[in-house]
Amino acid sequence: MNRITEYIKGTGWAKLIAVMNILSGAFLILTGILGIIAGISQGFIGIVVGALSILLGILTLMAGIKLWRTASNLQIYKSTEKEEDIKEAIKNLSDYFIFAGLAIAIALAMVPLGIIASLFLGSSMPSPIIY
């Protein structure tokens, strides 16, 4: 066993987070598709939010897949100690951070857009009737 393999820990947790990312991405894609379907009859904003949800879902799903591959490559490297396995793990981890970073950036950008949209949509909605 070389010195690197003794530091490879937490692959089970990485796979758990990967599964949660994959499921979250799938739910975001489904939500986006439903949002677009509803937006067709409701207006432009539903379509835009649906499309953003699909994009966010794809990025989150891809991040989960890359993290799963990273953990798998690290587990393989622990047993084989082949340089290709650790290189592949590092490449997948790098890709994971790119996909996760883009997903977080889009999610953060959606918050102010949601606030602005709610201000405009809220002012155009009829006042509730209070009895």
N, C-alpha and C positions, 0 to 999 in steps of 0.2 A: 504494500500500500504506500503510495507516495504522499507527500505532504499536502497536496491539494485536496485529495479525497477526504481527508479527515475534517475539512471545513465544509463539505457539502452536506447540508442539513436542511430540513424544512421542505423537502420536495413534496411531501404529502399535503402540507399547507398550501404550497404553490398550486398544486392540482385542484384543491378545494376552491381556491380563489378563481382559478381558470374556469371551473365548472360554473361558478356563480356569474362570472363575466359572460360566458357562453349563454346561459339561461337569460340573463338580463338583456343581452343583445337580441336574442330571439324574441323576447317579450316587447322590446322597443320596436323591432321591425313589424311585429304583428299590430302593435298600437298605431304605428305610422300608417300601415295599410288601411286599418279601420278609420283613421283620421282622414285619409285622403278620400275614402269612400263617403264618409259623412261630409267632408268638405266640398264635394262635388255639388251637393244640394244646398249647403250652407254658405259657401262663399270661399273666397281666395285664402283667407287666413287658415282655415282648416287644412287646405292643401299644402300650404307652406309649412305649417307645424308638422303635418304628417310626413312630408319629405325630409324635414330636419330630423324627425324621430327615426326614420328609416336609415338615414346617414349615420346618426349616432349609434343606432343598433348594429349596423355593419361594422363600424369601428370597434365597438365594444366586443362584438363576437370575434373579430379578428384578433383583438388583444388577448382574449381568452384562449384562442387556439395557439397563439404564439407562446403564451405562458405555459400551457400544457406541454407543448413541444420542448420548451426549455427544461421543465422538470423531468421529462422523460429522458432527454439527452444527458442531464446530470446523473440520473439514476444509471443509465447505461455506462457513462464514463466511470462511475464508481466501481463497476465490475470489470470493465475492459481496460481502462486507463489509456485509451487511444486518443491521440491528439485531435483527430477529426471530430470526436464526440463533444469535447469541451469547446472547440471552435464553433460547432453548430449550436451548442447551448448559448454561447455568448451572442451569436448572430440573432438567434430567436429572441433572446432577452432584449437586445437592442431594438428589434422590430416591435416587441411588446411595448416598450416605452414610447415608441413613436405612435402606435395606434392608441394607447391609453392617453397619451398627452393630447392628441388631436381630439379624442372623445371628450376629455375634460374641458378643453378649450371651447368646443361647440356647446357643451352643456352650460358652461358659464356664460357664453354669448346668448344663449336662449333665455336666460333669466331676465336681463333688461328688456329683451324683445317681448317677453311675456308681460312684463310690467307695462310697457308702452302700449301693447295691444289691448290689455285689460282696461287701461285708461280710455282709449278710444272706443272700445266696444262697450264699456260700462256707461259711457255718456250717451250712447245711442240706444240703449235698452230702455224700455218703458219702465216707469216707476212702479214698484209693487203696490198693489191695492191693499190698504190696511183697513180692516173693518173694526 
